[in-house]
Amino acid sequence: MSAVTESVASTYLDQENLHAAHNYHPLEVVVESGHGAWVTDVTGRKYLDCLAAYSAVNFGHGHPALIAAAKAQLDRITLTSRAFHNDQLGPFVTALAKLANKDMVLPMNTGAEAVESGIKIARAWGYRVKGVPQNRATIIVADGNFHGRTTTIISFSNDEQARADFGPFTPGFVSVPYGDAAALEAAIDETTVAVLIEPIQGEAGIVVPPADYLPAVREITTRHNVLFIADEIQSGLGRTGATFQCDNVGVVPDLYLLGKALGGGIVPVSAVVGNKDILGVLRPGEHGSTFGGNPLAAAVGSAVVALLATGEMQERARVLGEYLQRGLTSLIGRGVVGIRGAGLWVGVDIDPALATGREVCERLMQRGVLVKDTHGSTIRFAPPIVASESDLEFAVEQLSAVLDDLRA
């Protein structure tokens, strides 16, 4: 990199470091543009994006159908608030409900909003339908969970970095070991209104539970008249080779929490999706969002659902995921100590004696591959579904070269 291009990148980094709150620790790459699975920085260098904005860019940067939907809506109207109807919301919620085989959708903006909304719905259902005494509702969650960083959500997190100095915390949650159905059932009592679970724990390092875990959760919650809420914000909408990760294990939750990819990488869109006997507990004025269900978001969301309706994206993620996992598995014993995942979502454990996850990510960046670390020496691969086999081969080759350098 020349002194001139280094200066250009440094200017952007200096501005951000001085004036943006330091709530993230990003890699030192300044992205300027993107197309498909690749992005370009301000110096003109290209990188393979193997994070896809934590699955928000499942369909690649600048997908033509999604960009066309957004541009068309920008020329018409972008925001009405829910004080009025708009012509995009009805088609969007109808299409999304059909995709999920449910009959009602609560549109919001961010994933954390979808989780907060799911919590409120579960509590209201518990009081109004199940008959739990007022203000005593509890929700069972799993150790190692990540559902967002709002105050209520961090109240049931085990991540002290997310919790330190942000108390007091919201009561009403019981945490049990992830993947342990017996512990979950033992925690249910007369106050339990819901079980909130990630079908695969993302931030924890792409932790895949035993194959019989989610079916057991479904059976237990049904038997005890408890809602099963599946947080599919990262795992859903094609990422794991199915519309939802729940599909891969043959279960149907009471509520899906969706986000990230639902906005096509263009606008924040999230939703709680379920049936009227649960979502119908909400009454006008009890919950809302100025931007939730806005015409621009609904138009983009409809285009996202249309991409998924054919099943082609899901199948592509499944096939490419098998290809990627084969490549990464070949690195076990060469600096990789384990991999796990589903579809195009893979956690790779680096030998901690060799390097931290951050160090590996920095070295991969220098080789033109962008990934993200989590929890010590684990890195995550989640490339856009539009990536090619040669793209994935390039990513594996670069990781192999990094590991060889580290072992030299």
C-alpha positions in Angstrom: 0.0 0.0 0.0 1.4 3.4 -1.0 1.9 6.3 1.4 -1.0 8.1 -0.3 -3.5 5.3 0.1 -2.4 4.7 3.7 -3.1 8.4 4.3 -6.6 8.1 2.8 -7.4 5.1 5.0 -5.9 6.7 8.1 -8.1 9.8 7.7 -11.3 7.7 7.9 -10.0 5.7 10.8 -8.9 8.9 12.7 -12.4 10.5 12.2 -14.1 7.4 13.5 -11.8 6.9 16.4 -12.2 10.5 17.5 -15.9 10.9 17.1 -17.7 7.5 17.1 -18.4 5.9 20.4 -16.0 3.0 21.0 -18.6 0.2 21.3 -16.9 -1.9 18.7 -13.3 -3.0 17.9 -13.4 -3.3 14.1 -10.6 -4.6 11.9 -8.7 -1.7 10.4 -10.3 -1.9 6.9 -12.4 1.0 5.6 -15.0 -0.5 3.2 -16.2 1.8 0.4 -18.3 -0.4 -1.9 -19.4 -4.0 -2.4 -20.8 -6.3 -5.0 -21.9 -9.9 -4.4 -19.6 -11.6 -1.9 -16.8 -9.0 -2.3 -16.1 -5.5 -0.9 -13.6 -2.9 -1.8 -11.9 -0.5 0.6 -11.0 3.2 0.2 -7.6 2.2 -1.3 -9.2 0.1 -4.0 -8.2 -3.3 -2.5 -10.8 -6.1 -2.7 -11.7 -8.5 0.1 -13.9 -11.6 0.3 -16.6 -10.8 2.8 -16.9 -13.9 5.0 -19.0 -12.3 7.7 -21.9 -10.9 5.6 -22.7 -8.4 8.4 -23.5 -11.2 10.8 -25.9 -12.7 8.2 -27.6 -9.4 7.4 -26.1 -9.6 3.9 -27.1 -13.2 3.2 -27.9 -12.4 -0.4 -24.8 -10.4 -1.1 -23.9 -6.8 -1.4 -26.1 -4.9 -3.9 -28.4 -7.8 -4.9 -30.1 -6.4 -8.1 -33.6 -7.5 -7.1 -33.3 -6.0 -3.6 -31.7 -2.7 -4.9 -34.5 -2.4 -7.5 -37.2 -2.8 -4.9 -35.5 -0.2 -2.7 -35.0 2.3 -5.5 -38.6 1.9 -6.7 -39.9 2.6 -3.3 -37.6 5.5 -2.6 -39.3 7.4 -5.5 -42.8 6.8 -4.0 -42.9 7.0 -0.2 -40.6 5.8 2.6 -42.3 6.4 5.9 -45.9 6.9 7.0 -45.7 5.5 10.6 -48.3 3.0 11.7 -50.7 5.9 12.4 -51.8 5.2 8.8 -51.9 2.2 6.4 -49.4 1.9 3.5 -49.7 -0.1 0.4 -46.5 -2.2 1.1 -47.1 -3.5 4.6 -50.1 -5.8 3.7 -48.3 -7.7 0.9 -45.1 -8.0 3.0 -46.7 -9.5 6.1 -48.8 -11.8 3.9 -45.8 -13.1 2.1 -43.7 -13.5 5.2 -46.5 -15.3 7.1 -46.8 -17.7 4.2 -43.1 -18.3 4.1 -43.1 -19.2 7.8 -46.4 -21.1 7.6 -47.9 -18.8 10.2 -50.8 -16.4 10.0 -49.6 -13.1 11.7 -46.5 -10.9 11.7 -45.4 -8.1 14.0 -42.9 -5.9 12.0 -40.2 -4.1 13.9 -36.7 -2.8 12.9 -33.7 -4.4 14.7 -33.2 -8.0 16.0 -33.1 -6.7 19.5 -36.5 -5.1 19.0 -37.8 -8.5 17.8 -36.5 -10.2 20.9 -37.9 -7.5 23.2 -41.3 -7.8 21.4 -41.2 -11.6 21.7 -40.7 -11.2 25.5 -43.6 -8.8 25.8 -45.9 -11.0 23.8 -44.9 -14.1 25.8 -45.7 -12.3 29.1 -49.0 -11.0 27.8 -50.0 -14.4 26.6 -49.0 -15.9 30.0 -51.2 -13.5 31.9 -54.2 -13.3 29.4 -54.3 -16.9 28.1 -52.4 -19.2 30.4 -53.5 -17.5 33.6 -50.1 -16.8 35.2 -50.5 -14.4 38.2 -49.7 -10.8 37.3 -46.0 -9.8 37.3 -44.8 -13.3 38.0 -44.1 -14.6 34.5 -40.7 -16.2 33.8 -38.9 -17.1 30.6 -36.3 -19.9 30.4 -33.2 -19.0 28.4 -29.9 -20.9 27.7 -26.4 -20.3 29.1 -24.1 -18.7 26.5 -27.0 -17.0 24.7 -26.8 -13.9 22.7 -30.1 -12.1 21.8 -28.9 -8.5 21.7 -27.6 -5.8 24.0 -30.6 -3.9 25.3 -31.0 -3.7 29.1 -33.6 -6.4 29.4 -31.7 -8.8 27.1 -28.3 -8.4 28.8 -30.2 -9.2 32.1 -30.2 -12.8 31.0 -26.8 -12.9 29.4 -23.8 -14.8 30.8 -21.4 -12.4 29.1 -20.0 -10.2 31.8 -18.5 -7.8 29.2 -22.1 -7.1 28.0 -23.4 -6.8 31.6 -20.7 -5.0 33.6 -21.8 -1.5 34.9 -25.2 -1.7 33.2 -27.3 -3.0 36.1 -29.7 -3.1 37.8 -31.1 -6.0 35.7 -34.6 -7.0 34.7 -35.9 -10.0 36.6 -38.0 -12.8 35.2 -35.5 -15.1 33.5 -34.1 -18.5 34.3 -31.0 -19.7 32.5 -30.2 -23.4 32.0 -27.3 -25.2 30.1 -27.7 -25.1 26.4 -28.4 -28.4 24.8 -29.7 -30.0 28.0 -33.4 -30.7 27.6 -33.7 -32.4 31.0 -32.4 -29.2 32.7 -34.8 -27.1 30.7 -37.8 -29.2 31.8 -36.7 -29.2 35.4 -36.7 -25.4 35.4 -40.4 -25.2 34.2 -42.9 -24.2 36.9 -46.3 -22.6 37.2 -44.8 -19.2 36.3 -43.1 -20.3 33.1 -44.6 -18.6 30.0 -41.9 -19.3 27.3 -38.6 -20.9 26.4 -36.4 -18.6 24.3 -33.7 -20.4 22.4 -31.2 -19.8 19.5 -31.4 -23.0 17.3 -27.7 -22.5 16.9 -25.8 -20.2 19.2 -24.0 -17.7 17.0 -22.1 -15.3 19.3 -21.0 -18.3 21.4 -19.1 -19.7 18.5 -21.6 -21.3 16.1 -22.6 -23.9 18.8 -24.8 -26.6 17.3 -26.9 -28.5 19.9 -27.5 -32.3 19.8 -29.8 -33.3 17.0 -32.5 -34.3 19.5 -32.4 -31.1 21.5 -34.8 -28.8 19.6 -37.4 -31.7 19.1 -37.2 -32.3 22.8 -37.7 -28.6 23.5 -40.8 -28.6 21.3 -42.2 -31.7 23.0 -41.6 -30.4 26.5 -43.0 -26.9 25.8 -46.1 -28.3 24.2 -46.7 -30.7 27.1 -46.3 -28.0 29.7 -48.3 -25.3 27.8 -45.2 -23.1 27.4 -44.3 -21.1 24.3 -41.3 -22.1 22.3 -39.7 -19.0 20.9 -36.9 -19.6 18.3 -34.5 -16.7 17.8 -33.7 -17.2 14.1 -32.3 -13.7 13.6 -28.9 -15.0 12.5 -29.7 -18.6 11.7 -32.8 -18.0 9.7 -33.7 -17.0 6.1 -31.4 -19.3 4.2 -28.2 -19.1 6.2 -28.2 -22.8 7.4 -29.4 -24.4 4.2 -33.1 -24.1 5.0 -35.6 -21.2 5.5 -35.1 -21.7 9.2 -32.7 -23.8 11.2 -35.7 -25.3 12.9 -36.6 -26.8 9.6 -33.4 -28.7 9.5 -34.4 -30.6 12.7 -38.1 -30.9 11.9 -39.6 -28.6 14.5 -42.0 -25.7 14.4 -41.8 -23.1 17.2 -44.7 -21.0 18.4 -42.9 -17.8 17.5 -40.0 -17.0 15.1 -37.9 -14.0 15.8 -36.4 -12.7 12.5 -34.1 -9.8 11.5 -30.8 -9.2 9.8 -31.3 -10.8 6.4 -34.9 -9.8 6.3 -33.7 -6.3 5.4 -31.5 -7.5 2.6 -28.5 -5.6 3.8 -30.3 -2.4 2.8 -32.6 -1.3 5.7 -33.2 -2.7 9.3 -36.2 -5.0 9.2 -37.2 -7.5 11.9 -40.3 -9.3 12.8 -42.0 -11.6 15.3 -44.0 -14.3 13.3 -46.6 -16.6 14.8 -50.2 -17.4 14.9 -53.1 -15.2 15.9 -53.8 -17.2 19.1 -50.5 -15.8 20.4 -49.7 -12.6 18.5 -53.4 -11.7 18.8 -52.9 -10.9 22.5 -51.5 -7.5 21.6 -54.0 -4.6 21.6 -53.7 -1.3 19.9 -51.4 1.1 21.8 -49.6 -1.6 23.8 -46.6 -2.0 21.6 -45.3 -0.1 18.5 -42.5 1.5 16.6 -42.4 4.6 14.5 -40.4 2.9 11.8 -41.7 -0.7 12.2 -43.5 -1.8 9.0 -42.5 1.4 7.1 -43.1 1.3 3.3 -39.4 1.1 2.4 -38.7 -1.7 4.8 -41.8 -3.6 3.7 -40.9 -3.3 0.0 -37.4 -4.6 0.6 -38.7 -7.3 3.0 -41.1 -8.5 0.3 -38.3 -8.8 -2.2 -36.3 -10.8 0.3 -39.2 -13.2 0.9 -39.5 -13.5 -2.9 -35.9 -14.6 -3.1 -36.5 -17.3 -0.5 -39.9 -18.5 -1.8 -38.3 -20.6 -4.6 -36.0 -22.5 -2.2 -33.0 -21.9 -4.5 -31.1 -19.8 -1.9 -31.6 -22.3 0.8 -30.4 -25.2 -1.4 -27.4 -23.1 -2.5 -26.4 -22.4 1.1 -26.7 -26.1 1.9 -24.5 -27.3 -1.0 -21.9 -24.5 -0.6 -21.9 -25.1 3.1 -20.9 -28.7 2.6 -18.2 -27.5 0.3 -16.9 -25.0 2.8 -17.0 -27.3 5.7 -15.0 -30.0 3.8 -12.3 -27.4 3.1 -12.1 -26.2 6.6 -12.1 -29.8 8.0 -9.0 -30.4 6.0 -7.2 -27.9 8.2 -7.8 -29.9 11.4 -4.5 -30.8 12.9 -2.8 -28.0 11.0 -3.7 -25.3 13.5 -7.5 -25.9 13.5 -8.7 -28.0 16.5 -12.4 -28.2 15.5 -15.2 -26.9 13.3 -19.0 -27.0 13.6 -21.9 -25.4 11.8 -24.8 -25.7 9.4 -25.0 -24.5 5.9 -22.9 -21.5 5.2 -22.4 -20.8 8.9 -19.2 -22.3 10.4 -17.3 -21.8 13.7 -13.6 -22.6 13.4 -11.6 -23.2 16.6 -8.0 -22.2 16.3 -5.4 -23.8 18.5 -5.1 -21.2 21.3 -1.4 -22.0 21.6 -1.0 -20.8 18.1 -3.0 -17.5 18.0 -6.1 -15.7 19.2 -9.0 -15.5 16.9 -8.4 -11.7 16.6 -4.8 -12.4 15.4 -6.0 -14.8 12.8 -8.7 -12.4 11.6 -6.0 -9.6 11.2 -3.8 -11.9 9.2 -6.7 -13.0 7.0 -7.5 -9.4 6.4 -4.0 -8.9 5.0 -4.7 -11.7 2.6 -8.0 -10.4 1.4 -10.5 -12.3 3.6 -12.7 -10.7 6.2 -14.0 -12.8 9.1 -14.8 -12.1 12.7 -13.5 -13.7 15.9 -15.5 -14.6 19.0 -14.6 -15.9 22.4 -10.9 -16.4 22.3 -9.6 -18.4 19.4 -12.8 -19.1 17.6 -13.5 -17.4 14.2 -16.7 -17.4 12.3 -17.3 -17.9 8.6 -20.6 -16.7 7.2 -20.1 -15.7 3.6 -23.0 -14.4 1.5 -25.1 -17.2 -0.1 -24.2 -15.8 -3.6 -20.5 -16.7 -3.0 -19.0 -19.1 -5.5 -17.1 -22.3 -4.9 -13.9 -20.6 -6.0 -14.6 -17.8 -3.5 -14.8 -20.4 -0.7 -11.8 -22.2 -1.9 -9.9 -18.9 -1.8 -11.0 -18.3 1.8 -9.8 -21.8 2.9 -6.5 -21.4 1.0 -5.9 -18.1 2.8 -6.7 -19.6 6.2 -4.3 -22.4 5.4 -1.6 -20.0 4.5 -2.1 -18.0 7.7 -1.9 -21.2 9.8 1.3 -22.2 8.0 2.8 -18.8 8.7 1.9 -19.1 12.4 3.3 -22.6 12.7 6.6 -21.7 10.9 
